[in-house]
Amino acid sequence: MKEAPGQIALACDAWTASLRVAFLSITAAYIDENWKLHDVVIAFEQLHGSHSGENLGTVVFEVMRDLEIVQKVRVCAT
């Protein structure tokens, strides 16, 4: 994701599988220097605990920090 030249938009989706295991997927979208749209799954995490905003936000921020994109993210939609 470091190759994303400018701003990044994130989309998140959380759900619980039939065996009561919760997951969060995070997708990043950005436009490169040639105006080509990229849409990439950047994380697929198992959630521990509730689907609270605090819990989800912690996971999303950890992914952004690990990928070094905190300063590039402009919006996160669920």
TORLUM-59817 format. One record per atom (N, C-alpha, C): x, y, z; atom name; residue number from 1; residue in three letters. Coordinates in nm, 2 decimals, always signed. Example, Ala and Ser with C-alpha at 12.3 -4.5 7.8 and 13.67 -1.06 7.14 Angstrom:
BEGIN
+--------+--------+--------+------+-----+------+
|     xx |     yy |     zz | atom |  nr | rest |
+--------+--------+--------+------+-----+------+
|  +1.32 |  -0.57 |  +0.78 |    N |   1 |  ALA |
|  +1.23 |  -0.45 |  +0.78 |   CA |   1 |  ALA |
|  +1.32 |  -0.33 |  +0.78 |    C |   1 |  ALA |
|  +1.28 |  -0.22 |  +0.71 |    N |   2 |  SER |
|  +1.37 |  -0.11 |  +0.71 |   CA |   2 |  SER |
|  +1.29 |  +0.00 |  +0.79 |    C |   2 |  SER |
+--------+--------+--------+------+-----+------+
end
This chain:
BEGIN
+--------+--------+--------+------+-----+------+
|     xx |     yy |     zz | atom |  nr | rest |
+--------+--------+--------+------+-----+------+
|  +0.08 |  -0.12 |  +0.00 |    N |   1 |  MET |
|  +0.00 |  +0.00 |  +0.00 |   CA |   1 |  MET |
|  +0.08 |  +0.13 |  +0.00 |    C |   1 |  MET |
|  +0.21 |  +0.11 |  +0.03 |    N |   2 |  LYS |
|  +0.30 |  +0.23 |  +0.03 |   CA |   2 |  LYS |
|  +0.30 |  +0.29 |  -0.11 |    C |   2 |  LYS |
|  +0.27 |  +0.21 |  -0.22 |    N |   3 |  GLU |
|  +0.28 |  +0.26 |  -0.35 |   CA |   3 |  GLU |
|  +0.16 |  +0.35 |  -0.39 |    C |   3 |  GLU |
|  +0.06 |  +0.35 |  -0.31 |    N |   4 |  ALA |
|  -0.05 |  +0.44 |  -0.33 |   CA |   4 |  ALA |
|  +0.00 |  +0.59 |  -0.32 |    C |   4 |  ALA |
|  -0.01 |  +0.66 |  -0.43 |    N |   5 |  PRO |
|  +0.05 |  +0.79 |  -0.44 |   CA |   5 |  PRO |
|  -0.02 |  +0.90 |  -0.36 |    C |   5 |  PRO |
|  -0.15 |  +0.89 |  -0.33 |    N |   6 |  GLY |
|  -0.22 |  +0.99 |  -0.26 |   CA |   6 |  GLY |
|  -0.31 |  +0.94 |  -0.15 |    C |   6 |  GLY |
|  -0.44 |  +0.98 |  -0.17 |    N |   7 |  GLN |
|  -0.53 |  +0.95 |  -0.06 |   CA |   7 |  GLN |
|  -0.59 |  +0.81 |  -0.09 |    C |   7 |  GLN |
|  -0.64 |  +0.75 |  +0.03 |    N |   8 |  ILE |
|  -0.69 |  +0.61 |  +0.03 |   CA |   8 |  ILE |
|  -0.83 |  +0.62 |  +0.10 |    C |   8 |  ILE |
|  -0.92 |  +0.54 |  +0.04 |    N |   9 |  ALA |
|  -1.05 |  +0.52 |  +0.10 |   CA |   9 |  ALA |
|  -1.06 |  +0.38 |  +0.15 |    C |   9 |  ALA |
|  -1.11 |  +0.36 |  +0.27 |    N |  10 |  LEU |
|  -1.13 |  +0.22 |  +0.32 |   CA |  10 |  LEU |
|  -1.27 |  +0.19 |  +0.33 |    C |  10 |  LEU |
|  -1.30 |  +0.06 |  +0.31 |    N |  11 |  ALA |
|  -1.44 |  +0.01 |  +0.33 |   CA |  11 |  ALA |
|  -1.42 |  -0.12 |  +0.42 |    C |  11 |  ALA |
|  -1.51 |  -0.13 |  +0.52 |    N |  12 |  CYS |
|  -1.50 |  -0.24 |  +0.62 |   CA |  12 |  CYS |
|  -1.63 |  -0.31 |  +0.63 |    C |  12 |  CYS |
|  -1.62 |  -0.44 |  +0.65 |    N |  13 |  ASP |
|  -1.74 |  -0.52 |  +0.67 |   CA |  13 |  ASP |
|  -1.71 |  -0.62 |  +0.78 |    C |  13 |  ASP |
|  -1.80 |  -0.63 |  +0.88 |    N |  14 |  ALA |
|  -1.78 |  -0.73 |  +0.99 |   CA |  14 |  ALA |
|  -1.90 |  -0.82 |  +0.99 |    C |  14 |  ALA |
|  -1.87 |  -0.95 |  +1.02 |    N |  15 |  TRP |
|  -1.98 |  -1.04 |  +1.03 |   CA |  15 |  TRP |
|  -1.94 |  -1.16 |  +1.12 |    C |  15 |  TRP |
|  -2.04 |  -1.24 |  +1.16 |    N |  16 |  THR |
|  -2.01 |  -1.36 |  +1.23 |   CA |  16 |  THR |
|  -2.05 |  -1.48 |  +1.15 |    C |  16 |  THR |
|  -1.96 |  -1.57 |  +1.14 |    N |  17 |  ALA |
|  -1.98 |  -1.70 |  +1.06 |   CA |  17 |  ALA |
|  -2.07 |  -1.79 |  +1.14 |    C |  17 |  ALA |
|  -2.12 |  -1.89 |  +1.08 |    N |  18 |  SER |
|  -2.21 |  -1.98 |  +1.14 |   CA |  18 |  SER |
|  -2.16 |  -2.05 |  +1.27 |    C |  18 |  SER |
|  -2.03 |  -2.06 |  +1.28 |    N |  19 |  LEU |
|  -1.97 |  -2.12 |  +1.41 |   CA |  19 |  LEU |
|  -1.94 |  -2.02 |  +1.51 |    C |  19 |  LEU |
|  -2.01 |  -1.90 |  +1.50 |    N |  20 |  ARG |
|  -1.99 |  -1.79 |  +1.60 |   CA |  20 |  ARG |
|  -1.85 |  -1.74 |  +1.60 |    C |  20 |  ARG |
|  -1.78 |  -1.73 |  +1.49 |    N |  21 |  VAL |
|  -1.65 |  -1.67 |  +1.48 |   CA |  21 |  VAL |
|  -1.67 |  -1.55 |  +1.40 |    C |  21 |  VAL |
|  -1.62 |  -1.43 |  +1.45 |    N |  22 |  ALA |
|  -1.64 |  -1.30 |  +1.39 |   CA |  22 |  ALA |
|  -1.52 |  -1.27 |  +1.31 |    C |  22 |  ALA |
|  -1.55 |  -1.20 |  +1.19 |    N |  23 |  PHE |
|  -1.44 |  -1.15 |  +1.10 |   CA |  23 |  PHE |
|  -1.46 |  -1.01 |  +1.06 |    C |  23 |  PHE |
|  -1.35 |  -0.94 |  +1.02 |    N |  24 |  LEU |
|  -1.35 |  -0.81 |  +0.97 |   CA |  24 |  LEU |
|  -1.27 |  -0.81 |  +0.84 |    C |  24 |  LEU |
|  -1.33 |  -0.76 |  +0.73 |    N |  25 |  SER |
|  -1.25 |  -0.74 |  +0.61 |   CA |  25 |  SER |
|  -1.23 |  -0.59 |  +0.59 |    C |  25 |  SER |
|  -1.12 |  -0.55 |  +0.54 |    N |  26 |  ILE |
|  -1.09 |  -0.41 |  +0.51 |   CA |  26 |  ILE |
|  -1.04 |  -0.40 |  +0.36 |    C |  26 |  ILE |
|  -1.10 |  -0.32 |  +0.28 |    N |  27 |  THR |
|  -1.07 |  -0.30 |  +0.14 |   CA |  27 |  THR |
|  -1.02 |  -0.16 |  +0.13 |    C |  27 |  THR |
|  -0.91 |  -0.14 |  +0.05 |    N |  28 |  ALA |
|  -0.86 |  +0.00 |  +0.02 |   CA |  28 |  ALA |
|  -0.88 |  +0.03 |  -0.12 |    C |  28 |  ALA |
|  -0.92 |  +0.15 |  -0.15 |    N |  29 |  ALA |
|  -0.94 |  +0.20 |  -0.29 |   CA |  29 |  ALA |
|  -0.86 |  +0.33 |  -0.31 |    C |  29 |  ALA |
|  -0.79 |  +0.33 |  -0.42 |    N |  30 |  TYR |
|  -0.71 |  +0.45 |  -0.45 |   CA |  30 |  TYR |
|  -0.69 |  +0.47 |  -0.60 |    C |  30 |  TYR |
|  -0.66 |  +0.58 |  -0.64 |    N |  31 |  ILE |
|  -0.63 |  +0.61 |  -0.79 |   CA |  31 |  ILE |
|  -0.48 |  +0.64 |  -0.80 |    C |  31 |  ILE |
|  -0.42 |  +0.56 |  -0.89 |    N |  32 |  ASP |
|  -0.27 |  +0.58 |  -0.91 |   CA |  32 |  ASP |
|  -0.24 |  +0.70 |  -1.00 |    C |  32 |  ASP |
|  -0.11 |  +0.73 |  -1.02 |    N |  33 |  GLU |
|  -0.07 |  +0.84 |  -1.10 |   CA |  33 |  GLU |
|  -0.12 |  +0.84 |  -1.25 |    C |  33 |  GLU |
|  -0.16 |  +0.72 |  -1.29 |    N |  34 |  ASN |
|  -0.21 |  +0.71 |  -1.43 |   CA |  34 |  ASN |
|  -0.37 |  +0.71 |  -1.43 |    C |  34 |  ASN |
|  -0.43 |  +0.75 |  -1.32 |    N |  35 |  TRP |
|  -0.57 |  +0.76 |  -1.31 |   CA |  35 |  TRP |
|  -0.64 |  +0.62 |  -1.31 |    C |  35 |  TRP |
|  -0.57 |  +0.52 |  -1.28 |    N |  36 |  LYS |
|  -0.63 |  +0.38 |  -1.27 |   CA |  36 |  LYS |
|  -0.67 |  +0.36 |  -1.13 |    C |  36 |  LYS |
|  -0.80 |  +0.31 |  -1.12 |    N |  37 |  LEU |
|  -0.86 |  +0.28 |  -0.99 |   CA |  37 |  LEU |
|  -0.81 |  +0.14 |  -0.94 |    C |  37 |  LEU |
|  -0.76 |  +0.14 |  -0.82 |    N |  38 |  HIS |
|  -0.72 |  +0.01 |  -0.75 |   CA |  38 |  HIS |
|  -0.81 |  -0.02 |  -0.64 |    C |  38 |  HIS |
|  -0.86 |  -0.14 |  -0.62 |    N |  39 |  ASP |
|  -0.94 |  -0.18 |  -0.51 |   CA |  39 |  ASP |
|  -0.88 |  -0.31 |  -0.46 |    C |  39 |  ASP |
|  -0.82 |  -0.30 |  -0.34 |    N |  40 |  VAL |
|  -0.74 |  -0.41 |  -0.28 |   CA |  40 |  VAL |
|  -0.79 |  -0.45 |  -0.14 |    C |  40 |  VAL |
|  -0.80 |  -0.58 |  -0.12 |    N |  41 |  VAL |
|  -0.83 |  -0.63 |  +0.02 |   CA |  41 |  VAL |
|  -0.70 |  -0.62 |  +0.09 |    C |  41 |  VAL |
|  -0.70 |  -0.54 |  +0.20 |    N |  42 |  ILE |
|  -0.57 |  -0.52 |  +0.27 |   CA |  42 |  ILE |
|  -0.57 |  -0.60 |  +0.41 |    C |  42 |  ILE |
|  -0.69 |  -0.65 |  +0.45 |    N |  43 |  ALA |
|  -0.69 |  -0.72 |  +0.57 |   CA |  43 |  ALA |
|  -0.82 |  -0.81 |  +0.58 |    C |  43 |  ALA |
|  -0.80 |  -0.92 |  +0.64 |    N |  44 |  PHE |
|  -0.91 |  -1.01 |  +0.67 |   CA |  44 |  PHE |
|  -0.88 |  -1.07 |  +0.81 |    C |  44 |  PHE |
|  -0.94 |  -1.01 |  +0.91 |    N |  45 |  GLU |
|  -0.90 |  -1.04 |  +1.05 |   CA |  45 |  GLU |
|  -1.01 |  -1.11 |  +1.13 |    C |  45 |  GLU |
|  -0.97 |  -1.20 |  +1.21 |    N |  46 |  GLN |
|  -1.07 |  -1.26 |  +1.31 |   CA |  46 |  GLN |
|  -1.08 |  -1.16 |  +1.42 |    C |  46 |  GLN |
|  -1.21 |  -1.13 |  +1.46 |    N |  47 |  LEU |
|  -1.24 |  -1.04 |  +1.57 |   CA |  47 |  LEU |
|  -1.25 |  -1.11 |  +1.70 |    C |  47 |  LEU |
|  -1.20 |  -1.05 |  +1.80 |    N |  48 |  HIS |
|  -1.21 |  -1.11 |  +1.94 |   CA |  48 |  HIS |
|  -1.29 |  -1.00 |  +2.02 |    C |  48 |  HIS |
|  -1.40 |  -1.05 |  +2.07 |    N |  49 |  GLY |
|  -1.49 |  -0.95 |  +2.14 |   CA |  49 |  GLY |
|  -1.61 |  -0.91 |  +2.06 |    C |  49 |  GLY |
|  -1.67 |  -0.80 |  +2.10 |    N |  50 |  SER |
|  -1.79 |  -0.76 |  +2.03 |   CA |  50 |  SER |
|  -1.76 |  -0.68 |  +1.91 |    C |  50 |  SER |
|  -1.87 |  -0.65 |  +1.83 |    N |  51 |  HIS |
|  -1.85 |  -0.56 |  +1.71 |   CA |  51 |  HIS |
|  -1.87 |  -0.42 |  +1.75 |    C |  51 |  HIS |
|  -1.82 |  -0.38 |  +1.86 |    N |  52 |  SER |
|  -1.83 |  -0.24 |  +1.91 |   CA |  52 |  SER |
|  -1.74 |  -0.15 |  +1.82 |    C |  52 |  SER |
|  -1.78 |  -0.02 |  +1.82 |    N |  53 |  GLY |
|  -1.70 |  +0.07 |  +1.74 |   CA |  53 |  GLY |
|  -1.55 |  +0.08 |  +1.79 |    C |  53 |  GLY |
|  -1.54 |  +0.07 |  +1.92 |    N |  54 |  GLU |
|  -1.40 |  +0.07 |  +1.98 |   CA |  54 |  GLU |
|  -1.32 |  -0.05 |  +1.94 |    C |  54 |  GLU |
|  -1.38 |  -0.17 |  +1.94 |    N |  55 |  ASN |
|  -1.31 |  -0.29 |  +1.90 |   CA |  55 |  ASN |
|  -1.28 |  -0.28 |  +1.75 |    C |  55 |  ASN |
|  -1.37 |  -0.25 |  +1.67 |    N |  56 |  LEU |
|  -1.35 |  -0.24 |  +1.52 |   CA |  56 |  LEU |
|  -1.25 |  -0.13 |  +1.49 |    C |  56 |  LEU |
|  -1.26 |  -0.02 |  +1.55 |    N |  57 |  GLY |
|  -1.17 |  +0.09 |  +1.53 |   CA |  57 |  GLY |
|  -1.02 |  +0.06 |  +1.56 |    C |  57 |  GLY |
|  -1.01 |  -0.02 |  +1.67 |    N |  58 |  THR |
|  -0.87 |  -0.06 |  +1.71 |   CA |  58 |  THR |
|  -0.81 |  -0.15 |  +1.61 |    C |  58 |  THR |
|  -0.89 |  -0.24 |  +1.55 |    N |  59 |  VAL |
|  -0.84 |  -0.33 |  +1.45 |   CA |  59 |  VAL |
|  -0.80 |  -0.26 |  +1.32 |    C |  59 |  VAL |
|  -0.89 |  -0.17 |  +1.28 |    N |  60 |  VAL |
|  -0.87 |  -0.09 |  +1.16 |   CA |  60 |  VAL |
|  -0.74 |  +0.00 |  +1.18 |    C |  60 |  VAL |
|  -0.73 |  +0.06 |  +1.29 |    N |  61 |  PHE |
|  -0.61 |  +0.15 |  +1.31 |   CA |  61 |  PHE |
|  -0.48 |  +0.07 |  +1.31 |    C |  61 |  PHE |
|  -0.48 |  -0.05 |  +1.37 |    N |  62 |  GLU |
|  -0.36 |  -0.14 |  +1.37 |   CA |  62 |  GLU |
|  -0.32 |  -0.18 |  +1.23 |    C |  62 |  GLU |
|  -0.42 |  -0.21 |  +1.15 |    N |  63 |  VAL |
|  -0.39 |  -0.24 |  +1.01 |   CA |  63 |  VAL |
|  -0.33 |  -0.12 |  +0.94 |    C |  63 |  VAL |
|  -0.39 |  +0.00 |  +0.96 |    N |  64 |  MET |
|  -0.34 |  +0.12 |  +0.89 |   CA |  64 |  MET |
|  -0.20 |  +0.15 |  +0.94 |    C |  64 |  MET |
|  -0.17 |  +0.13 |  +1.07 |    N |  65 |  ARG |
|  -0.04 |  +0.16 |  +1.12 |   CA |  65 |  ARG |
|  +0.06 |  +0.06 |  +1.07 |    C |  65 |  ARG |
|  +0.02 |  -0.07 |  +1.06 |    N |  66 |  ASP |
|  +0.12 |  -0.17 |  +1.02 |   CA |  66 |  ASP |
|  +0.15 |  -0.15 |  +0.87 |    C |  66 |  ASP |
|  +0.06 |  -0.11 |  +0.79 |    N |  67 |  LEU |
|  +0.08 |  -0.08 |  +0.65 |   CA |  67 |  LEU |
|  +0.13 |  +0.06 |  +0.62 |    C |  67 |  LEU |
|  +0.15 |  +0.14 |  +0.72 |    N |  68 |  GLU |
|  +0.21 |  +0.27 |  +0.71 |   CA |  68 |  GLU |
|  +0.12 |  +0.36 |  +0.62 |    C |  68 |  GLU |
|  -0.01 |  +0.36 |  +0.64 |    N |  69 |  ILE |
|  -0.10 |  +0.44 |  +0.55 |   CA |  69 |  ILE |
|  -0.19 |  +0.53 |  +0.64 |    C |  69 |  ILE |
|  -0.15 |  +0.55 |  +0.76 |    N |  70 |  VAL |
|  -0.24 |  +0.63 |  +0.85 |   CA |  70 |  VAL |
|  -0.26 |  +0.77 |  +0.79 |    C |  70 |  VAL |
|  -0.15 |  +0.83 |  +0.74 |    N |  71 |  GLN |
|  -0.16 |  +0.97 |  +0.69 |   CA |  71 |  GLN |
|  -0.23 |  +0.98 |  +0.55 |    C |  71 |  GLN |
|  -0.25 |  +0.86 |  +0.49 |    N |  72 |  LYS |
|  -0.31 |  +0.87 |  +0.35 |   CA |  72 |  LYS |
|  -0.46 |  +0.84 |  +0.36 |    C |  72 |  LYS |
|  -0.51 |  +0.78 |  +0.46 |    N |  73 |  VAL |
|  -0.65 |  +0.74 |  +0.47 |   CA |  73 |  VAL |
|  -0.74 |  +0.87 |  +0.49 |    C |  73 |  VAL |
|  -0.84 |  +0.89 |  +0.41 |    N |  74 |  ARG |
|  -0.92 |  +1.00 |  +0.42 |   CA |  74 |  ARG |
|  -1.06 |  +0.97 |  +0.46 |    C |  74 |  ARG |
|  -1.11 |  +0.85 |  +0.44 |    N |  75 |  VAL |
|  -1.24 |  +0.80 |  +0.47 |   CA |  75 |  VAL |
|  -1.24 |  +0.66 |  +0.50 |    C |  75 |  VAL |
|  -1.33 |  +0.62 |  +0.59 |    N |  76 |  CYS |
|  -1.35 |  +0.47 |  +0.62 |   CA |  76 |  CYS |
|  -1.50 |  +0.45 |  +0.63 |    C |  76 |  CYS |
|  -1.55 |  +0.37 |  +0.55 |    N |  77 |  ALA |
|  -1.70 |  +0.34 |  +0.54 |   CA |  77 |  ALA |
|  -1.72 |  +0.20 |  +0.59 |    C |  77 |  ALA |
|  -1.84 |  +0.18 |  +0.65 |    N |  78 |  THR |
|  -1.87 |  +0.04 |  +0.69 |   CA |  78 |  THR |
|  -2.00 |  +0.00 |  +0.62 |    C |  78 |  THR |
+--------+--------+--------+------+-----+------+
end
